[in-house]
């Protein structure tokens, strides 16, 4: 089976966005949809935890997304905890974390848990699109 052209692969990629700030989430979702991605959005860490629990490999029926973009600080499950659960389940999809409060310790923990990148807020949307594009391409 031949691999689809890069443009098709990008447009077919599914991105899960987890962000508790409504305006930020709307901006991220709109930006990624305009870039051609299929976007699933969750409002906070509680919904992110539910989504992770319902993914295949954990007894659920939802396919893991191609990329997860998650805020670090959210009510319920935070981005680092979600990343830890995903890796414990054997889910290897790339995770991009966003934080307005990331210190060196948070960056180190994100990388230790296997995050592809931790982007500082306010996130430059071109940087975000490039990071998602790179994560999709590398898998």
Backbone as CSV, one residue per row, in Angstrom:
resi,resn,N_x,N_y,N_z,CA_x,CA_y,CA_z,C_x,C_y,C_z
1,UNK,0.855,-1.186,0.000,0.000,0.000,0.000,0.892,1.239,0.000
2,UNK,0.652,2.140,-0.916,1.444,3.353,-1.012,0.996,4.371,0.014
3,UNK,1.951,5.111,0.530,1.623,6.182,1.476,0.967,7.322,0.708
4,UNK,-0.051,7.951,1.317,-0.689,9.077,0.635,0.268,10.258,0.546
5,UNK,0.051,11.125,-0.420,0.888,12.323,-0.498,0.817,13.106,0.808
6,UNK,1.867,13.854,1.092,1.951,14.590,2.361,0.754,15.496,2.586
7,UNK,0.286,16.169,1.546,-0.828,17.089,1.717,-2.075,16.354,2.187
8,UNK,-2.336,15.166,1.601,-3.495,14.391,2.023,-3.331,13.899,3.444
9,UNK,-2.121,13.471,3.800,-1.892,12.983,5.157,-2.161,14.094,6.167
10,UNK,-1.736,15.301,5.861,-1.965,16.418,6.766,-3.450,16.711,6.905
11,UNK,-4.182,16.726,5.798,-5.592,17.071,5.874,-6.397,16.000,6.599
12,UNK,-5.913,14.747,6.578,-6.625,13.665,7.234,-6.253,13.551,8.711
13,UNK,-5.234,14.236,9.139,-4.756,14.099,10.514,-5.794,14.626,11.505
14,UNK,-5.957,13.866,12.602,-6.889,14.250,13.657,-6.104,14.818,14.837
15,UNK,-6.518,15.990,15.288,-5.858,16.662,16.399,-6.863,16.810,17.534
16,UNK,-6.491,16.365,18.724,-7.297,16.560,19.920,-6.761,17.794,20.634
17,UNK,-7.620,18.777,20.858,-7.244,20.006,21.558,-7.916,20.004,22.931
18,UNK,-7.106,20.106,23.976,-7.614,20.174,25.347,-7.178,21.509,25.946
19,UNK,-8.138,22.377,26.174,-7.851,23.735,26.674,-9.058,24.228,27.450
20,UNK,-8.848,24.672,28.685,-9.977,25.090,29.522,-10.409,26.535,29.288
21,UNK,-9.569,27.348,28.675,-9.948,28.726,28.377,-10.731,28.742,27.059
22,UNK,-12.008,29.143,27.120,-12.887,29.088,25.947,-12.337,29.844,24.747
23,UNK,-11.859,31.071,24.975,-11.360,31.886,23.859,-10.099,31.274,23.247
24,UNK,-9.204,30.785,24.095,-7.969,30.158,23.604,-8.292,28.883,22.828
25,UNK,-9.202,28.067,23.379,-9.588,26.824,22.703,-10.201,27.124,21.335
26,UNK,-11.092,28.105,21.276,-11.732,28.469,20.012,-10.690,28.912,18.990
27,UNK,-9.706,29.686,19.421,-8.662,30.162,18.519,-7.808,28.996,18.016
28,UNK,-7.438,28.083,18.915,-6.633,26.926,18.525,-7.393,26.037,17.533
29,UNK,-8.656,25.768,17.852,-9.481,24.910,16.997,-9.652,25.541,15.617
30,UNK,-9.990,26.821,15.588,-10.187,27.524,14.315,-8.894,27.511,13.485
31,UNK,-7.771,27.778,14.120,-6.481,27.808,13.423,-6.151,26.442,12.823
32,UNK,-6.340,25.384,13.602,-5.994,24.047,13.123,-6.969,23.554,12.059
33,UNK,-8.244,23.898,12.196,-9.207,23.504,11.161,-8.898,24.216,9.854
34,UNK,-8.554,25.489,9.923,-8.201,26.237,8.707,-6.947,25.674,8.056
35,UNK,-6.090,25.054,8.866,-4.869,24.449,8.338,-5.147,23.064,7.748
36,UNK,-6.406,22.619,7.827,-6.787,21.374,7.181,-6.903,20.161,8.078
37,UNK,-6.784,20.342,9.386,-6.872,19.213,10.299,-8.314,18.971,10.739
38,UNK,-8.600,17.724,11.090,-9.854,17.385,11.746,-9.587,17.571,13.226
39,UNK,-10.398,18.383,13.901,-10.120,18.726,15.291,-11.248,18.242,16.196
40,UNK,-10.856,17.583,17.273,-11.762,17.212,18.357,-11.349,18.083,19.537
41,UNK,-12.327,18.691,20.188,-11.978,19.576,21.303,-12.603,19.092,22.597
42,UNK,-11.846,19.241,23.679,-12.361,18.980,25.019,-12.089,20.215,25.857
43,UNK,-12.996,20.464,26.817,-12.987,21.736,27.538,-12.066,21.807,28.745
44,UNK,-11.669,20.659,29.284,-10.817,20.710,30.474,-10.185,19.347,30.713
45,UNK,-9.473,19.236,31.816,-8.806,17.992,32.145,-9.753,16.859,32.477
46,UNK,-10.955,17.184,32.954,-11.943,16.135,33.215,-12.326,15.450,31.905
47,UNK,-12.657,16.264,30.881,-13.026,15.707,29.576,-11.839,15.021,28.910
48,UNK,-10.645,15.563,29.097,-9.452,14.925,28.544,-9.263,13.546,29.175
49,UNK,-9.439,13.466,30.484,-9.332,12.178,31.169,-10.362,11.181,30.663
50,UNK,-11.598,11.668,30.437,-12.648,10.803,29.894,-12.276,10.313,28.501
51,UNK,-11.759,11.219,27.676,-11.374,10.850,26.311,-10.278,9.787,26.344
52,UNK,-9.270,10.006,27.179,-8.167,9.048,27.288,-8.692,7.687,27.743
53,UNK,-9.614,7.700,28.705,-10.175,6.448,29.215,-10.983,5.702,28.159
54,UNK,-11.537,6.428,27.190,-12.378,5.805,26.165,-11.600,5.421,24.907
55,UNK,-10.269,5.627,24.919,-9.476,5.286,23.745,-9.209,3.787,23.690
56,UNK,-9.042,3.300,22.473,-8.674,1.900,22.267,-7.398,1.599,23.020
57,UNK,-7.305,0.385,23.495,-6.137,0.010,24.270,-6.409,0.182,25.748
58,UNK,-7.463,0.917,26.046,-7.872,1.128,27.437,-9.314,0.625,27.604
59,UNK,-9.739,-0.212,26.663,-11.077,-0.772,26.739,-12.134,0.037,26.020
60,UNK,-11.752,1.178,25.470,-12.719,2.037,24.799,-12.741,1.815,23.302
61,UNK,-13.515,2.644,22.641,-13.690,2.499,21.198,-13.096,3.650,20.398
62,UNK,-12.664,4.709,21.055,-12.123,5.860,20.321,-10.691,5.590,19.862
63,UNK,-10.419,5.882,18.613,-9.056,5.773,18.104,-8.229,6.930,18.662
64,UNK,-6.978,6.668,19.014,-6.131,7.780,19.460,-5.993,8.804,18.342
65,UNK,-5.950,10.089,18.680,-5.744,11.109,17.645,-4.323,11.014,17.107
66,UNK,-4.084,11.691,15.996,-2.739,11.712,15.427,-1.814,12.609,16.239
67,UNK,-2.376,13.641,16.846,-1.625,14.579,17.683,-2.558,15.091,18.773
68,UNK,-2.009,15.302,19.966,-2.759,15.938,21.049,-2.085,17.267,21.360
69,UNK,-2.893,18.329,21.428,-2.426,19.645,21.855,-3.164,19.934,23.156
70,UNK,-2.427,20.044,24.258,-3.070,20.199,25.560,-2.422,21.290,26.393
71,UNK,-3.272,22.027,27.078,-2.805,22.967,28.089,-2.203,22.147,29.224
72,UNK,-1.249,22.701,29.929,-0.674,22.010,31.078,-1.582,22.178,32.293
73,UNK,-2.001,23.392,32.573,-2.813,23.658,33.763,-4.296,23.739,33.403
74,UNK,-5.033,22.732,33.880,-6.484,22.695,33.665,-7.122,22.044,34.885
75,UNK,-8.400,22.351,35.124,-9.107,21.626,36.185,-9.191,20.143,35.818
76,UNK,-9.137,19.296,36.808,-9.176,17.861,36.554,-7.791,17.375,36.216
77,UNK,-7.705,16.541,35.212,-6.431,15.988,34.753,-5.637,17.085,34.056
78,UNK,-4.396,17.328,34.509,-3.611,18.336,33.794,-2.862,17.677,32.630
79,UNK,-2.270,18.496,31.795,-1.613,17.995,30.594,-0.502,17.003,30.875
80,UNK,0.271,17.220,31.934,1.350,16.288,32.276,0.788,14.952,32.750
81,UNK,-0.272,14.993,33.557,-0.898,13.756,34.025,-1.493,12.972,32.855
82,UNK,-2.142,13.690,31.932,-2.718,13.032,30.764,-1.623,12.366,29.930
83,UNK,-0.513,13.059,29.760,0.606,12.516,29.003,1.128,11.248,29.676
84,UNK,1.259,11.279,30.998,1.704,10.104,31.734,0.763,8.924,31.553
85,UNK,-0.541,9.177,31.593,-1.529,8.099,31.401,-1.468,7.534,29.990
86,UNK,-1.336,8.427,29.020,-1.246,7.968,27.629,-0.054,7.040,27.440
87,UNK,1.086,7.443,27.941,2.297,6.635,27.775,2.170,5.323,28.545
88,UNK,1.542,5.338,29.728,1.332,4.111,30.509,0.439,3.132,29.757
89,UNK,-0.485,3.650,28.945,-1.380,2.819,28.136,-0.714,2.349,26.855
90,UNK,0.469,2.863,26.577,1.143,2.497,25.344,0.729,3.338,24.152
91,UNK,0.016,4.445,24.401,-0.388,5.341,23.318,0.797,6.253,23.007
92,UNK,1.259,6.171,21.773,2.484,6.871,21.408,2.269,8.111,20.553
93,UNK,1.009,8.558,20.373,0.797,9.728,19.520,1.535,10.935,20.096
94,UNK,2.012,11.798,19.219,2.737,12.985,19.687,1.834,13.894,20.514
95,UNK,2.420,14.473,21.560,1.704,15.398,22.430,2.469,16.709,22.467
96,UNK,1.742,17.793,22.173,2.288,19.140,22.279,1.605,19.792,23.471
97,UNK,2.371,20.281,24.413,1.810,20.934,25.585,1.950,22.442,25.463
98,UNK,0.973,23.152,26.037,0.963,24.612,26.050,0.908,25.086,27.491
99,UNK,1.670,26.123,27.813,1.608,26.649,29.169,2.038,28.110,29.227
100,UNK,1.308,28.863,30.031,1.689,30.250,30.293,2.577,30.316,31.530
101,UNK,2.704,29.202,32.237,3.405,29.193,33.518,4.556,28.198,33.568
102,UNK,5.078,27.796,32.425,6.093,26.748,32.398,7.449,27.260,32.855
103,UNK,7.958,26.608,33.884,9.318,26.890,34.333,10.212,25.759,33.810
104,UNK,11.497,25.803,34.157,12.425,24.785,33.671,12.024,23.392,34.130
105,UNK,11.502,23.286,35.347,11.080,21.991,35.882,9.918,21.400,35.069
106,UNK,8.954,22.260,34.697,7.814,21.807,33.897,8.278,21.357,32.517
107,UNK,9.191,22.120,31.910,9.734,21.733,30.605,10.445,20.382,30.708
108,UNK,11.256,20.206,31.752,11.991,18.948,31.933,11.030,17.776,32.144
109,UNK,9.995,17.971,32.944,9.016,16.910,33.196,8.260,16.557,31.923
110,UNK,7.894,17.565,31.133,7.186,17.323,29.877,8.043,16.469,28.943
111,UNK,9.307,16.791,28.827,10.204,16.019,27.959,10.447,14.621,28.517
112,UNK,10.568,14.505,29.840,10.766,13.196,30.468,9.588,12.269,30.187
113,UNK,8.375,12.835,30.181,7.170,12.047,29.937,6.938,11.766,28.450
114,UNK,7.733,12.402,27.602,7.626,12.121,26.178,6.852,13.132,25.360
115,UNK,6.685,14.341,25.879,6.030,15.382,25.071,6.923,15.720,23.886
116,UNK,6.310,15.984,22.754,7.084,16.384,21.574,7.660,17.771,21.792
117,UNK,6.830,18.669,22.355,7.270,20.040,22.632,6.393,20.621,23.723
118,UNK,6.921,21.595,24.444,6.124,22.413,25.348,6.246,23.838,24.829
119,UNK,5.142,24.384,24.355,5.126,25.729,23.779,4.612,26.719,24.818
120,UNK,5.296,27.837,24.924,4.884,28.865,25.873,3.740,29.698,25.317
121,UNK,2.783,30.024,26.189,1.685,30.924,25.840,2.132,32.341,26.127
122,UNK,1.657,33.302,25.396,0.759,33.145,24.254,1.506,32.489,23.104
123,UNK,0.901,31.465,22.541,1.544,30.686,21.495,1.416,31.399,20.154
124,UNK,2.511,31.444,19.433,2.505,31.979,18.072,1.821,30.926,17.207
125,UNK,0.747,31.293,16.520,-0.045,30.326,15.761,0.736,29.692,14.613
126,UNK,1.666,30.413,14.029,2.507,29.826,12.989,3.442,28.770,13.589
127,UNK,3.939,29.034,14.783,4.789,28.060,15.480,3.968,26.821,15.829
128,UNK,2.733,27.021,16.291,1.853,25.899,16.617,1.579,25.055,15.379
129,UNK,1.225,25.692,14.264,0.937,24.945,13.036,2.171,24.165,12.580
130,UNK,3.337,24.783,12.677,4.572,24.090,12.285,4.838,22.898,13.205
131,UNK,4.576,23.064,14.502,4.805,21.982,15.458,3.841,20.819,15.199
132,UNK,2.575,21.133,14.898,1.602,20.086,14.586,1.983,19.399,13.280
133,UNK,2.334,20.175,12.275,2.732,19.611,10.982,3.925,18.655,11.159
134,UNK,4.915,19.086,11.955,6.091,18.257,12.221,5.701,16.989,12.980
135,UNK,4.821,17.129,13.966,4.395,15.963,14.753,3.655,14.958,13.885
136,UNK,2.808,15.447,12.975,2.076,14.558,12.070,3.063,13.846,11.138
137,UNK,4.010,14.597,10.615,4.976,14.027,9.667,5.855,12.972,10.315
138,UNK,6.233,13.189,11.561,7.120,12.248,12.257,6.367,11.127,12.955
139,UNK,5.057,11.357,13.193,4.237,10.327,13.812,4.473,10.104,15.247
